[in-house]
Amino acid sequence: MKPRPRVALFVESSRSYGRDLLRGAALFARTRTNWALIHHEMTLDAELPPWLRGPAINGVIARVSQHTIGPLRELGVPLVDVWCRFAHPGVPQVETDDDAVARLAFEHLRDRGFRRLAFCGYEHAHFSEARLRRFRALAEEAGVPLSVYLMPSEPAESVAAVEQSGLFDLEPLSHWLRSLKPPTGLFACNDVRGQQVLNACAAAEIAVPDDLGVVGVDDDDVICPLCDPPLSSVRPDAEGVGFRAAETLHELMNGPGGAAPARSGSPPVQYVPPQTVVERLSTQVAAVDDRELARVCRYIRDHACDGINVNDVAAFSTLSRRQLERRFRAQLGRSPHQEITAAQVARVKQLLTETTMTLEQISPLAGYEYQERLGAVFKRETGLTPGAYRRQAQSLPDR
């Protein structure tokens, strides 16, 4: 009998992006082929394992670096790169579309009212440079001021080392953040950098998201919820990248002779668009220059689920209730009561998406005594029942 093709996966799984890459490749293998997958846990900059030269490998999907491309070529089997930091002649590459990532981040911040923007990234990191390039172009097209801060690094320094060095960049980063005029919307090159920005904001006593809204990239399921406040993030379709990489490898393995492609010339990179922006508290705001209104909105966001009403909001504010209502209408296009309801609905959406709690359990956490009342308000505000919203939020796209 013909043996099953053996495909090696050299992708780190310490971050959600890498894990989703692996899920995408595994989905293709389970549903479209009879591959035997071999995964070796490694970091981005690790050496290839000795066993690679043992039993025959028929194909490889890897985060290819300058020091692994040589040994991988020597195998003489089809290879697909899912890192794309460097061009390797003859090696197909599949990557997240960084232009589309930057556009989603830009539109997300603009939709929340930010008219001043900032970008925080790493010098010489290819993904940071690509995202900054497009974000800057979008800001220039819109006539929006943009401030940029890049963590200094050496061109040959590994991504892991650059990210780690960002932990010791607190003082200059904090100084730059204090220079930004509120409210400013900040795009961090990835979630790691976004977490470092939020840590610096806490140290510098910068209010997030009222003075600084922050959005990262990768929607890492560990990093984002651990941030304070939880980090909004562009969710890439990493599973789609892994699926497309496996599909490309399958085409190579079943081509003429199943041989590795020629080394002359580089096939075009296949770009997979990101999915969406997952909004969390770091951008859950309507940016306004009115500092008193921003202060009141933060109070509402912090206490909406405690059962406050408009009288409580007016008592907190330095404005009269009539002045407060007028400013809300003029600058936000809604009333303080609608702002309270929006914060409560946002909390319900989060609990429906991230937990299996019943509506009866959710109601008191959203400031409602009766689940029937909450269900009616949620349907009015979203057009969906809580159950329908949960099913929609938790559904997985088909490949």
C-alpha positions as CSV (number, residue, x, y, z in Angstrom):
1,M,0.0,0.0,0.0
2,K,1.1,3.5,-0.7
3,P,2.4,5.1,2.6
4,R,0.6,8.2,3.9
5,P,2.5,11.4,3.1
6,R,4.3,12.8,6.1
7,V,4.1,16.6,6.5
8,A,6.3,18.4,9.0
9,L,4.9,21.6,10.7
10,F,7.5,23.9,12.2
11,V,5.3,26.6,13.7
12,E,5.5,27.9,17.3
13,S,2.4,27.5,19.4
14,S,3.2,29.9,22.3
15,R,0.9,32.5,20.7
16,S,-2.7,32.3,19.4
17,Y,-1.5,33.2,15.9
18,G,0.7,30.2,15.7
19,R,-1.9,27.9,17.2
20,D,-4.4,29.0,14.7
21,L,-2.0,28.5,11.8
22,L,-1.7,24.9,13.0
23,R,-5.4,24.5,13.3
24,G,-5.9,25.6,9.7
25,A,-3.3,23.2,8.4
26,A,-4.8,20.4,10.5
27,L,-8.3,21.2,9.2
28,F,-7.1,20.9,5.6
29,A,-5.2,17.6,6.4
30,R,-8.3,16.1,8.1
31,T,-10.8,17.1,5.5
32,R,-8.9,17.1,2.2
33,T,-6.0,14.7,2.5
34,N,-4.7,11.7,4.3
35,W,-1.5,13.4,5.6
36,A,0.3,12.3,8.7
37,L,1.2,15.5,10.4
38,I,4.3,15.9,12.5
39,H,4.5,19.0,14.7
40,H,7.6,20.1,16.5
41,E,7.2,22.7,19.2
42,M,9.7,25.5,18.7
43,T,10.3,29.2,19.0
44,L,10.5,31.5,16.0
45,D,14.3,31.5,16.1
46,A,15.0,27.9,17.1
47,E,17.2,25.5,15.1
48,L,15.5,22.6,13.3
49,P,15.3,19.3,15.2
50,P,17.7,16.5,14.4
51,W,14.9,14.0,13.6
52,L,14.2,16.0,10.4
53,R,16.9,14.0,8.7
54,G,15.4,10.7,9.9
55,P,12.3,9.1,8.4
56,A,11.2,10.5,5.0
57,I,9.3,13.8,5.1
58,N,7.2,14.6,2.0
59,G,6.5,18.3,2.6
60,V,7.0,21.1,5.1
61,I,5.0,24.1,6.3
62,A,7.3,26.4,8.4
63,R,8.0,29.8,9.7
64,V,11.1,30.0,7.6
65,S,14.1,32.1,8.8
66,Q,17.5,32.9,7.3
67,H,19.2,30.1,9.3
68,T,16.6,27.4,8.6
69,I,16.1,27.9,4.9
70,G,19.4,26.1,4.0
71,P,18.6,22.9,5.9
72,L,15.0,22.9,4.7
73,R,16.1,23.2,1.1
74,E,18.5,20.3,1.5
75,L,15.5,18.0,2.2
76,G,14.5,18.4,-1.4
77,V,10.7,18.4,-0.7
78,P,8.0,21.0,-1.2
79,L,8.1,23.8,1.3
80,V,5.7,26.6,2.2
81,D,6.7,29.6,4.3
82,V,4.1,31.2,6.7
83,W,6.5,33.8,8.2
84,C,7.4,35.8,5.1
85,R,10.1,37.9,6.9
86,F,12.4,37.2,3.9
87,A,11.9,36.3,0.3
88,H,13.2,32.8,-0.5
89,P,13.4,32.1,-4.3
90,G,11.2,29.3,-5.3
91,V,9.4,29.1,-1.9
92,P,5.7,29.9,-1.9
93,Q,4.6,32.2,1.0
94,V,1.2,32.7,2.6
95,E,0.8,35.6,5.0
96,T,-1.8,37.9,6.7
97,D,-2.5,41.0,4.6
98,D,-0.9,43.7,6.7
99,D,-2.4,46.5,4.5
100,A,-5.9,45.2,5.4
101,V,-4.9,44.9,9.1
102,A,-3.8,48.6,9.2
103,R,-7.0,49.7,7.4
104,L,-9.2,47.8,10.0
105,A,-7.3,49.4,12.8
106,F,-7.5,52.9,11.2
107,E,-11.3,52.6,10.6
108,H,-11.9,51.2,14.1
109,L,-10.2,54.2,15.7
110,R,-11.8,56.8,13.3
111,D,-15.2,55.3,13.9
112,R,-14.8,55.9,17.6
113,G,-14.2,59.6,17.0
114,F,-10.4,59.8,17.2
115,R,-9.1,62.7,15.1
116,R,-5.5,62.3,16.3
117,L,-3.6,59.1,15.7
118,A,-0.4,57.4,16.9
119,F,1.5,54.2,16.0
120,C,3.7,52.2,18.4
121,G,5.9,49.4,17.0
122,Y,9.4,47.9,16.8
123,E,12.2,49.2,14.6
124,H,13.2,46.6,11.9
125,A,10.4,44.2,12.6
126,H,8.9,43.4,9.2
127,F,5.3,43.2,10.3
128,S,5.6,46.5,12.3
129,E,7.1,48.3,9.3
130,A,4.5,47.0,6.9
131,R,1.6,48.0,9.2
132,L,3.1,51.4,9.9
133,R,3.6,52.1,6.2
134,R,-0.1,51.5,5.4
135,F,-1.4,53.2,8.6
136,R,0.7,56.3,7.8
137,A,-0.6,56.4,4.2
138,L,-4.2,56.2,5.5
139,A,-3.6,59.0,8.0
140,E,-2.1,61.2,5.3
141,E,-5.0,60.5,2.9
142,A,-7.5,61.6,5.7
143,G,-5.4,64.6,6.7
144,V,-5.1,63.2,10.3
145,P,-2.0,64.0,12.4
146,L,0.0,60.9,13.3
147,S,2.7,60.5,15.9
148,V,5.1,57.5,15.7
149,Y,7.2,55.7,18.3
150,L,9.4,52.7,17.4
151,M,11.4,50.7,19.9
152,P,15.0,50.8,18.7
153,S,16.6,47.5,17.7
154,E,19.3,46.0,15.4
155,P,18.3,44.8,11.9
156,A,19.5,41.2,12.7
157,E,17.9,41.1,16.1
158,S,15.3,38.3,16.6
159,V,11.6,39.2,16.9
160,A,11.5,37.5,20.4
161,A,14.5,39.6,21.5
162,V,13.0,42.8,20.2
163,E,9.7,42.1,22.0
164,Q,11.5,41.3,25.2
165,S,13.5,44.5,25.0
166,G,10.2,46.4,24.9
167,L,9.7,45.5,28.6
168,F,12.7,47.8,29.4
169,D,11.5,50.6,27.3
170,L,9.1,52.0,29.9
171,E,10.6,55.4,30.5
172,P,11.0,56.7,26.9
173,L,7.7,55.1,25.9
174,S,5.9,56.8,28.8
175,H,7.5,60.1,27.9
176,W,6.2,59.8,24.3
177,L,2.7,58.7,25.5
178,R,2.5,61.8,27.8
179,S,3.3,64.0,24.8
180,L,0.1,62.8,22.9
181,K,-2.8,65.2,23.1
182,P,-6.0,63.6,24.3
183,P,-8.0,62.0,22.9
184,T,-5.6,60.0,20.6
185,G,-6.2,56.7,19.0
186,L,-3.1,54.4,19.0
187,F,-2.4,51.4,16.8
188,A,0.1,49.0,18.3
189,C,1.9,46.8,15.8
190,N,0.8,43.6,17.7
191,D,-0.7,42.6,21.0
192,V,2.6,42.3,22.8
193,R,3.4,45.9,22.0
194,G,-0.2,46.9,22.9
195,Q,0.2,45.3,26.3
196,Q,3.5,47.2,26.8
197,V,1.7,50.4,25.8
198,L,-1.1,49.8,28.3
199,N,1.5,49.0,31.1
200,A,3.2,52.3,30.3
201,C,-0.2,54.2,30.4
202,A,-0.9,52.8,33.9
203,A,2.5,53.9,35.1
204,A,2.0,57.4,33.5
205,E,-1.6,57.6,34.8
206,I,-3.0,58.0,31.3
207,A,-6.7,57.2,31.1
208,V,-7.5,54.5,28.6
209,P,-9.6,54.7,26.5
210,D,-10.8,58.2,27.3
211,D,-7.4,59.9,26.7
212,L,-5.8,57.2,24.7
213,G,-7.6,54.4,22.8
214,V,-5.4,51.4,22.0
215,V,-5.9,48.6,19.4
216,G,-3.4,45.8,18.8
217,V,-3.1,42.9,16.3
218,D,-3.5,39.1,16.6
219,D,-6.4,39.0,19.1
220,D,-4.3,36.8,21.3
221,D,-6.6,34.9,23.6
222,V,-4.2,35.1,26.6
223,I,-2.6,38.6,26.2
224,C,-5.7,40.6,25.3
225,P,-7.9,39.6,28.3
226,L,-4.9,40.0,30.7
227,C,-4.3,43.6,29.7
228,D,-5.7,46.4,31.9
229,P,-8.0,47.4,30.4
230,P,-8.6,44.4,28.1
231,L,-7.0,45.1,24.7
232,S,-9.0,45.6,21.5
233,S,-7.3,43.8,18.7
234,V,-7.5,43.1,14.9
235,R,-8.2,39.4,14.5
236,P,-6.3,38.0,11.6
237,D,-7.5,34.9,9.8
238,A,-4.5,32.8,10.9
239,E,-6.5,29.6,10.5
240,G,-7.2,30.7,6.9
241,V,-3.4,31.3,6.4
242,G,-2.7,27.8,7.7
243,F,-5.4,26.3,5.6
244,R,-4.2,28.0,2.4
245,A,-0.6,27.1,3.2
246,A,-1.6,23.4,3.4
247,E,-3.6,23.7,0.2
248,T,-0.6,25.2,-1.5
249,L,1.7,22.4,-0.2
250,H,-0.8,19.8,-1.4
251,E,-0.7,21.3,-4.9
252,L,3.1,21.2,-4.9
253,M,3.3,17.6,-3.6
254,N,0.8,16.5,-6.3
255,G,2.5,18.4,-9.1
256,P,4.8,16.9,-11.7
257,G,6.9,14.4,-9.7
258,G,5.9,16.0,-6.4
259,A,9.3,17.8,-6.4
260,A,10.2,21.0,-4.7
261,P,9.8,24.1,-6.9
262,A,12.7,25.5,-8.8
263,R,14.8,28.0,-6.9
264,S,14.9,30.7,-9.5
265,G,12.3,33.4,-9.1
266,S,9.9,33.9,-6.2
267,P,6.2,33.1,-6.5
268,P,3.9,36.0,-5.4
269,V,3.0,36.1,-1.7
270,Q,-0.6,34.9,-1.1
271,Y,-2.2,37.4,1.3
272,V,-5.1,36.4,3.5
273,P,-7.3,39.3,4.8
274,P,-8.0,39.7,8.5
275,Q,-11.4,38.9,9.9
276,T,-12.5,41.9,12.1
277,V,-11.6,44.1,15.1
278,V,-12.5,42.5,18.4
279,E,-13.5,45.5,20.6
280,R,-12.6,45.4,24.2
281,L,-12.4,48.2,26.8
282,S,-9.2,49.8,25.5
283,T,-11.2,51.4,22.6
284,Q,-14.8,51.2,24.0
285,V,-15.3,54.9,23.9
286,A,-16.6,57.8,21.9
287,A,-13.6,60.1,21.7
288,V,-14.4,63.7,22.5
289,D,-12.3,66.8,23.1
290,D,-14.7,67.9,25.9
291,R,-12.8,66.6,29.0
292,E,-15.8,66.8,31.3
293,L,-17.9,64.8,28.9
294,A,-15.0,62.3,28.6
295,R,-14.9,62.1,32.4
296,V,-18.6,61.4,32.6
297,C,-18.5,58.8,29.9
298,R,-15.8,57.0,31.9
299,Y,-18.0,57.1,35.0
300,I,-20.8,55.6,33.0
301,R,-18.6,52.9,31.5
302,D,-17.3,52.0,35.0
303,H,-20.6,51.9,36.8
304,A,-23.4,51.3,34.2
305,C,-23.7,47.7,35.3
306,D,-24.0,48.8,39.0
307,G,-27.6,50.0,38.3
308,I,-26.9,53.7,38.0
309,N,-29.4,56.1,36.3
310,V,-29.2,59.5,34.8
311,N,-29.6,61.2,38.2
312,D,-26.5,59.4,39.5
313,V,-24.6,60.6,36.4
314,A,-25.7,64.2,36.9
315,A,-24.7,64.1,40.5
316,F,-21.2,62.9,39.5
317,S,-20.8,65.6,36.8
318,T,-20.0,69.3,37.4
319,L,-22.7,70.1,34.9
320,S,-26.4,70.4,35.5
321,R,-28.6,67.6,34.1
322,R,-29.9,70.0,31.4
323,Q,-26.3,70.9,30.4
324,L,-25.3,67.3,30.5
325,E,-28.2,66.3,28.2
326,R,-27.4,69.1,25.8
327,R,-23.7,68.3,25.6
328,F,-24.4,64.6,25.1
329,R,-26.7,65.3,22.2
330,A,-24.4,67.9,20.6
331,Q,-21.2,65.9,20.7
332,L,-22.3,62.2,20.9
333,G,-25.7,62.3,19.2
334,R,-27.3,60.4,22.1
335,S,-28.5,60.9,25.7
336,P,-26.8,59.9,28.9
337,H,-29.5,57.2,29.3
338,Q,-28.6,55.7,25.9
339,E,-24.9,55.8,26.9
340,I,-25.7,53.7,30.0
341,T,-27.7,51.2,28.0
342,A,-24.9,50.9,25.4
343,A,-22.4,50.1,28.2
344,Q,-24.8,47.5,29.6
345,V,-25.4,45.9,26.2
346,A,-21.6,45.8,25.6
347,R,-21.2,43.9,28.9
348,V,-23.9,41.4,27.9
349,K,-22.3,40.8,24.5
350,Q,-19.0,40.1,26.2
351,L,-20.6,37.6,28.6
352,L,-22.6,35.9,25.8
353,T,-19.4,35.5,23.7
354,E,-16.9,34.5,26.4
355,T,-19.0,32.4,28.8
356,T,-21.8,29.8,28.9
357,M,-23.7,31.8,31.5
358,T,-27.5,31.9,31.2
359,L,-29.4,35.2,30.8
360,E,-30.6,34.8,34.3
361,Q,-27.0,34.7,35.5
362,I,-26.0,37.6,33.2
363,S,-28.8,40.0,34.2
364,P,-27.5,41.1,37.6
365,L,-24.0,41.5,36.2
366,A,-25.4,43.9,33.6
367,G,-27.4,46.0,36.1
368,Y,-30.8,44.4,35.4
369,E,-33.1,42.8,38.1
370,Y,-35.2,40.8,35.6
371,Q,-33.9,38.8,32.7
372,E,-37.1,39.5,30.7
373,R,-36.4,43.2,30.7
374,L,-32.7,42.7,29.7
375,G,-33.8,40.4,26.9
376,A,-36.2,43.0,25.5
377,V,-33.6,45.8,25.7
378,F,-30.9,43.6,24.1
379,K,-33.3,42.7,21.2
380,R,-34.2,46.3,20.7
381,E,-30.6,47.5,20.6
382,T,-29.1,44.7,18.5
383,G,-31.9,43.2,16.5
384,L,-31.1,39.8,17.9
385,T,-32.2,37.8,20.9
386,P,-29.4,37.0,23.4
387,G,-29.5,33.3,22.3
388,A,-29.2,34.2,18.6
389,Y,-26.4,36.6,19.3
390,R,-24.4,33.9,21.2
391,R,-24.9,31.4,18.3
392,Q,-23.8,34.0,15.8
393,A,-20.7,35.0,17.8
394,Q,-19.6,31.5,18.5
395,S,-20.1,30.1,15.0
396,L,-17.0,29.1,13.0
397,P,-16.5,30.0,9.3
398,D,-16.4,27.2,6.8
399,R,-13.4,26.5,4.7
